[in-house]
Amino acid sequence: MKLKDLIEHVRTSAQLAAVLEASGWPKPGNVHRTIDHSDARYEHFLAGSIALGSSIGEAALKGYMVAQGRLSISKIGVGNLVKKAVQAVSKSHKGGNTHLGICLLFVPLAAAASKTHVEDGGILLNALRKNVDEIMRSTTPMDAAEVYEAITLVSSPRGLGRVENGGTPDLYDKQARRKLLEKGISLFDVMEDSSSYDTVARELVTGMEVSFKIGYTELVETFKRTCDINTATVHTFLRILSKVPDTFIARKIGLKRVSDVKKAVKIGIEETAWISEMAERCLKLGGLTTQEGAALLWEFDRKLQSLGKDYNPGTTADLTAAALMIAFLLGLKF
């Protein structure tokens, strides 16, 4: 595959994954093609899904250059590319933070995809995951500083909470950038420190374990069985949600009780365990492939939507999008 075609394949895989994740319906609690939230519409997610493409293409180019020995792996600039993607998404619509988690996952995945293609003559599953891990472990303090800036561009202190006695600077510490650079705290270090209470962070220090092992597996198996990409997307969302409590919801719920995000997420997970249980019940009844499963799924969506935007499984959506991108990188057609 020529470089131009490789970059286009990676970029298109990312954009298509983000669009299809946003379009999957019904994904309980999320904005989807039949549900808007008060602060974000379905169209905002479509716009952001397209807007992140340029940064993803640049990440693919950087991964290609690393594989050819023309660029050090630590010079990919994961943090800068995440920030550029977040800025592009923000410029594309007025719907707020729609793609932060996706940008954090897609950038290293894009660089890993082109690196893998050059090194292995194609994009292979195990090699792709290995390269995601290698890229993240090679990130720098500058990457961390850039990601801090990206997060603060689209998030509020109230929504993120504070970390008491954390190993890394607080996101809204005015001296955070200086502290990260002076202490040599890399993006991998930051994500590792956050991994106990944030699933996206945990993905980035485990070679995207959930996206590859749970999400991708469910997606491919369901698509083979149903030949329906929407059913595969929704079932992937449900499978991840049933196995991994959504830390976006947990943080929102827990921060109503305490300001320390670690304690908040622990409280939130305990209070929202029923959400994962409901997702499991939907799958056991067949999900979208049976009348009983579909009925319960719509009831589940109505329940979460009625509770408000704090009950939006946003992290689960991010991991579902990553699973879709992996599948498209590996050649899934629908």
C-alpha atoms as one frame of an Amber mdcrd trajectory, in Angstrom:
protein
   0.000   0.000   0.000   1.381   3.410  -0.975   1.868   6.019   1.748  -0.986
   8.168   0.470  -3.334   5.180   0.461  -2.185   4.049   3.903  -2.818   7.457
   5.440  -6.213   7.634   3.767  -7.091   4.154   5.075  -6.156   5.078   8.647
  -7.943   8.433   8.524 -11.082   6.960   6.957 -11.114   4.104   9.478 -11.073
   6.642  12.310 -13.729   8.924  10.849 -16.006   6.026   9.942 -15.577   4.497
  13.398 -16.514   7.760  15.102 -19.513   8.317  12.814 -20.854   4.781  13.259
 -20.356   4.864  17.024 -22.339   8.099  17.205 -24.993   6.618  14.900 -25.428
   3.350  16.800 -28.946   3.105  18.215 -30.173   2.725  20.738 -26.993   3.076
  22.812 -28.560   3.591  26.244 -27.971   7.041  27.679 -25.951   8.329  24.715
 -26.805  10.833  22.040 -27.690   8.730  18.999 -29.571   9.145  15.735 -32.963
   9.360  17.485 -31.886  11.185  20.675 -30.261  14.580  21.261 -29.140  15.983
  24.604 -29.777  19.558  25.709 -26.136  20.547  25.162 -25.161  18.272  22.269
 -26.973  17.038  19.192 -26.368  13.999  17.017 -25.135  16.338  14.268 -22.443
  17.716  16.606 -21.010  14.221  16.934 -21.045  13.756  13.168 -19.227  17.051
  12.668 -16.574  16.206  15.241 -16.103  12.748  13.749 -15.102  14.292  10.434
 -13.071  17.138  11.926 -10.601  14.889  13.755  -9.477  13.341  10.463  -6.594
  15.699   9.722  -4.800  14.978  13.003  -5.370  11.255  12.576  -3.782  11.418
   9.137  -0.806  13.254  10.593  -0.470  10.604  13.306  -0.448   7.918  10.616
   2.319   9.752   8.772   4.390   9.982  11.958   3.991   6.246  12.588   5.101
   5.543   9.028   8.204   7.704   9.511   9.088   5.894  12.738   8.878   2.522
  11.000  11.183   3.769   8.260  13.729   5.039  10.769  13.175   8.661   9.779
  11.731   9.724  13.138  12.319   8.708  16.741   9.251   7.107  18.302   9.348
   9.641  21.134   9.029  12.419  18.532   5.625  11.338  17.222   4.082  14.103
  19.306   1.060  12.210  20.596   0.126  15.060  22.916   0.274  17.738  20.239
  -1.764  15.603  17.839  -4.412  14.986  20.498  -4.594  18.726  21.166  -4.886
  19.518  17.455  -7.652  16.941  17.072  -9.556  18.335  20.055  -9.193  21.887
  18.710 -10.429  20.821  15.269 -13.458  19.112  16.812 -14.229  22.202  18.901
 -14.076  24.426  15.823 -16.449  22.156  13.901 -19.516  22.657  16.114 -20.971
  24.329  19.223 -21.833  21.115  21.053 -19.035  21.117  23.617 -16.778  18.161
  24.441 -17.888  15.410  22.076 -14.631  13.615  21.200 -11.924  14.067  23.850
 -11.756  10.384  24.819 -11.878   9.300  21.182  -9.022  11.656  20.281  -6.909
  10.260  23.126  -7.478   6.708  21.867  -7.399   7.305  18.115  -4.095   9.193
  17.884  -1.793   6.431  19.210  -3.911   3.846  17.393  -3.425   5.694  14.090
   0.340   5.988  14.535   0.515   2.326  15.536  -1.489   1.264  12.461   0.882
   2.756   9.886   3.939   1.645  11.871   2.559  -1.893  11.911   1.792  -1.852
   8.191   5.362  -0.906   7.291   6.962  -3.357   9.710   4.679  -6.330   9.072
   3.456  -5.787   5.529  -0.088  -5.299   6.765  -2.085  -4.294   9.834  -2.153
  -7.350  12.093  -4.097  -7.478  15.358  -1.400  -8.475  17.861   1.277  -6.309
  16.249  -1.107  -3.346  16.218  -1.751  -3.666  19.936   1.959  -4.089  20.664
   2.737  -0.897  18.755   0.038   1.081  20.575   1.714   0.080  23.830   5.205
   0.904  22.548   4.101   4.328  21.336   2.450   5.194  24.650   5.462   4.027
  26.664   7.638   6.289  24.514   5.636   9.451  25.183   7.323  12.463  26.764
   6.639  15.177  29.360   5.821  17.529  26.479   3.147  15.067  25.349   1.725
  15.195  28.873   1.722  18.992  28.893  -0.077  19.140  25.534  -2.732  16.660
  26.656  -3.281  18.685  29.837  -3.961  21.686  27.629  -6.293  19.681  25.378
  -8.334  18.466  28.353  -8.655  21.903  29.924  -9.777  23.361  26.588 -12.990
  21.323  26.648 -13.548  20.350  30.294 -14.419  22.251  33.457 -12.745  21.761
  36.869 -16.138  20.994  38.390 -16.713  18.143  35.964 -13.291  16.583  36.482
 -12.892  16.927  40.248  -9.588  17.029  42.077  -7.030  14.347  42.878  -5.852
  14.411  46.473  -2.249  13.341  46.948  -1.860  12.395  43.295   1.474  11.592
  41.734   0.975  14.108  38.921   0.041  17.805  38.913  -3.624  18.756  39.030
  -5.045  19.542  35.590  -5.932  23.083  36.610  -2.718  23.839  38.459  -1.353
  26.977  36.765   2.128  25.522  37.173   1.178  22.093  35.771   3.118  22.468
  32.531   6.292  23.569  34.321   5.979  20.752  36.879   5.466  18.088  34.208
   8.503  19.231  32.235  10.798  19.808  35.218   9.931  16.488  36.886  10.060
  14.541  33.622   6.504  13.198  33.944   5.526  11.604  30.634   2.040  11.163
  29.187   2.303   7.461  30.000   3.098   8.382  33.632   0.068  10.675  33.782
  -2.231   8.024  32.366  -0.827   5.376  34.682  -1.495   7.639  37.665  -5.083
   8.141  36.459  -5.735   4.548  35.443  -7.283   3.493  38.757 -10.259   5.821
  38.241 -10.405   6.543  34.486 -10.962   3.808  31.917  -9.572   5.750  28.949
  -6.359   6.313  30.908  -6.254   2.618  31.769  -6.663   1.755  28.098  -3.627
   3.849  27.247  -1.366   2.028  29.698  -2.592  -1.504  28.962  -2.269  -1.566
  25.182  -6.003  -0.756  24.930  -6.948  -4.030  26.551 -10.715  -3.495  26.651
 -10.920  -2.160  23.094  -8.968  -5.100  21.679 -10.047  -8.007  23.869 -13.664
  -7.189  24.667 -14.780  -4.563  22.152 -13.152  -5.815  18.957 -13.992  -9.453
  19.745 -17.680  -8.703  20.355 -17.899  -6.461  17.309 -16.472  -9.007  14.884
 -18.397 -11.958  16.313 -21.723 -10.100  16.284 -21.177  -8.744  12.784 -20.332
 -12.223  11.462 -23.514 -13.548  13.029 -25.887 -10.738  12.013 -24.251  -8.935
   9.051 -25.645  -5.772  10.655 -23.137  -3.065  11.613 -25.623  -1.225  13.857
 -26.404  -4.376  15.819 -22.688  -5.104  16.094 -22.010  -1.561  17.334 -24.785
  -1.592  19.925 -23.870  -5.058  21.193 -20.222  -4.006  21.472 -21.334  -1.026
  23.550 -23.456  -3.286  25.765 -20.707  -5.889  26.165 -18.147  -3.293  27.235
 -20.659  -1.645  29.585 -21.551  -5.019  31.122 -17.895  -5.817  31.852 -16.409
  -2.396  32.619 -18.272   0.177  34.768 -18.458   3.505  32.967 -16.107   5.891
  34.757 -17.642   8.950  33.066 -20.953   8.232  34.795 -19.250   7.153  38.016
 -17.266  10.386  38.199 -20.347  12.540  37.602 -22.374  10.743  40.257 -19.580
  10.475  42.806 -18.534  14.132  42.537 -21.940  15.078  43.913 -20.757  13.517
  47.168 -17.015  14.215  47.359 -14.521  16.416  45.505 -11.687  13.866  45.319
 -12.112  12.104  41.971 -10.653   8.772  43.130 -13.171   8.536  45.966 -15.907
   9.897  43.726 -15.439   7.209  41.074 -15.425   4.468  43.710 -18.710   5.766
  45.109 -20.158   6.225  41.629 -19.294   2.695  40.530 -21.037   1.250  43.585
 -24.140   3.380  43.046 -24.413   2.620  39.335 -23.658  -1.121  39.341 -27.216
  -1.656  38.135 -26.255  -0.110  34.775 -23.746  -2.847  33.980 -26.239  -5.450
  35.205 -28.917  -4.061  32.885 -26.527  -4.162  29.927 -25.817  -7.826  30.685
 -29.541  -8.592  30.853 -30.105  -7.006  27.443 -27.407  -9.189  25.902 -28.692
 -12.348  27.568 -32.094 -11.688  26.017 -30.492 -11.329  22.585 -30.197  -7.564
  22.384 -31.316  -6.238  19.021 -31.668  -9.746  17.577 -34.822 -10.603  19.578
 -38.048  -8.808  20.423 -37.494  -9.322  24.147 -33.926  -8.050  24.030 -34.807
  -5.031  21.903 -37.722  -4.115  24.178 -35.502  -4.197  27.254 -32.817  -2.242
  25.420 -35.230   0.570  24.561 -36.472   0.560  28.153 -32.843   0.819  29.307
 -32.291   3.794  26.992 -35.428   5.557  28.210 -34.380   5.003  31.829 -30.889
   6.488  31.411 -32.148   9.359  29.249 -34.762  10.221  31.886 -32.070  10.458
  34.577 -30.261  13.216  32.689 -26.926  13.717  30.982 -24.950  12.573  34.041
 -26.094   9.069  33.094 -24.468   9.158  29.664 -21.986   6.232  29.322 -19.477
   8.390  27.464 -16.420   6.304  28.259 -18.151   3.185  26.963 -18.871   5.067
  23.736 -15.182   6.001  23.398 -14.103   2.373  23.761 -16.779   1.251  21.308
 -15.404   3.732  18.770 -11.889   2.383  19.326 -13.106  -1.168  18.720 -14.728
  -0.043  15.468 -11.544   1.690  14.343  -9.504  -1.450  15.036 -11.965  -3.500
  12.978 -11.856  -1.103  10.030  -8.053  -0.891  10.158  -8.016  -4.684   9.895
 -10.314  -4.593   6.876 -13.886  -5.030   8.107 -16.427  -4.139   5.424 -20.162
  -3.899   5.948
